Amino acid sequence: MNEAMAYLNGEFLPVSKAALSVFDLGVVAGSSVSEMARTFRHVPFRLDEHLRRLEQSLDVVKVDPGLSSSEIQSICLQVVQNNAKLIPRDHDLGLIIFVTAGQNLTYLGMHERTRARTPSVCVHTFPLPFELWSDRYHTGLHLVTTSVKSLPDDVIDTRIKHRSRLHWHLADLEAKKVDPAAMALLTDHDGFLTETGTGNLCIVTGSTIATPSQHVLAGISRDVAGELATSLGLTFVTARIRPDELSRATEAFLTSTPHCMLPVTRFNGSPIGAGVPGPAFQRLMAAWSDLVGVDIVKQMHDGSLSRMATP
């Protein structure tokens, strides 16, 4: 098979054939939970942690995928093993797992209630689009706070990694009115910083790295950054962070699965610190590269050039 393979509801099939019903609640109502892992040298990174978080999300939303975590892990490894053959040795994959809540009973009727209660389970991969992030390791990101707020825990429990993303879309539209290249950074209803639509915020003051403690998804990449920071003699803490604290920070960065870390160099139109990626970010990025045996920044740079050159 020269086309990438996906798993959907008990079948391995070409990814172009992996299609959800228009009746699926993942489509109709955004009722789905998901995980994204990535590979390094074609081996999934921290897959066990991602599957534990998936299991937690499923438990909170009371959806039984009909598969154990070990079965899902086996499916993930099979899909990665197949699809890694289709990309260069020095490139890597994003790995997606999602589970929907079933299908819309209103569309199906009571005679189809068993089908309506049957979740859809999908595993697929995609070549990581390094060109989206490669320049950002050097120029950094611009974050902008918006009038759109984070969803409170009593609306959607932040233990759930879900695909209800409309509020993020609206927030990013607002941020891009300030700067077309900016990304939204949401606050909670008390005015404290939370997270972006793609990752966790970390701010650096001296030898201390702080990350928001409430109304945020507990990021696996954030945890890796914390482990690496501790190994480098830095202090890593969770705390409630006000916007003015980010403005005064010496540096800041985001953590997220596909790019691991990206520096934040501007906030609400003003530079953070010197306005360039700082030394803590550089040290952590080097330590992460050592951990996975891949020069991550170089991989992003070289991979972006090869992908942009492909017709």
Residue, then its C-alpha position, 0 to 999 in steps of 0.5 A: m500500500n503506497e497510501a497511509m493506513a488508518y484504523l477506523n472501527g475495527e478496520f485497517l484501511p487507506v486513510s482516504k477511505a477512513a470517513l465518519s458518518v455525517f450522523d456521527l456525534g463527533v461531526v454533529a456535536g463535536s462530542s469526541v475526545s482525542e490524543m496526539a502523540r508524535t514520533f522521534r526516529h519513527v518511534p512514538f514518544r511518551l505513548d503510554e502517557h498519552l493513552r493514560r490521558l485518553e483513558q482518563s478523558l473517556d472515563v470522565v465523559k463516560v464513553d467506552p471505546g470497546l478496546s483496552s488501552s493495550e489494544i489501542q496501543s497495539i493499533c497505534l504501533q501497527v499504524v505507525q510501523n506501516n506509515a513510517k515506511l512512506i516518509p523519509r528516515d529523518h522525518d517523523l509522524g504525528l499520531i492521532i487517536f480519537v473516540t466519538a460518543g456515537q451517532n445522533l439518535t435524532y437522525l437515526g431513530m429509536h430502532e437504531r439506538t444500539r448503533a447510536r450508542t456505539p462510539s467511533v474509534c480512529v487512529h491515523t498519522f500524518p507527516l509532521p508539517f515542520e514548515l509551520w514551526s521551523d522559523r518560530y524557533h528563531t523568531g518566536l511567537h506573538l501571543v495576544t489575550t482576547s475577550v474570549k475566555s477559557l471554558p470553566d471547569d464546570v462547563i468542560d472538565t479540563r481533565i478532558k482532551h476534547r475537540s470542542r474547539l469553536h471558542w479557540h477559533l473565535a479567539d484566534l480570529e480576534a487575535k489576528k486582528v491585532d497581528p495576522a501572525a498572532m495566536a490567542l492566549l486565553t484568560d479565565h474569568d478571574g483574569f489569570l492566564t491559562e493556555t493557547g489552543t495548541g499548548n501550555l504556557c511557561i514563563v521564566t523569571g530568573s531560574t524559575i519557570a512557572t506554568p498556569s495551574q488552573h483551567v488548563l489541560a495537563g500537558i504531557s509536553r509540559d511535564v517533559a519540560g518540567e522534568l528537563a528543567t529540574s535536571l538542569g537545576l531550574t525550578f519548575v512550578t505551577a501557579r496562577i499567572r497574571p498577564d502583567e507577570l508575563s509582560r515582565a518575564t525574562e522569557a517565555f515559551l509554549t510546550s506542545t506535542p508536535h514542536c515540543m517547545l516554541p519561544v514566545t517573544r511578544f505579548n500583546g504587541s510588546p517584546i518579552g525580555a529582549g524579544v528573542p528566544g532566551p537561554a532557558f529555552q535554548r538549554l531546554m531545547a538542547a536537553w530535549s534533543d538529547l533525550v530523544g536522540v534528534d536535533i529537533v530544531k535542525q530536523m524542523h529546519d531541514g524537514s521544512l526545506s525538503r517539504m517546501a521543495t516537494p511539488 
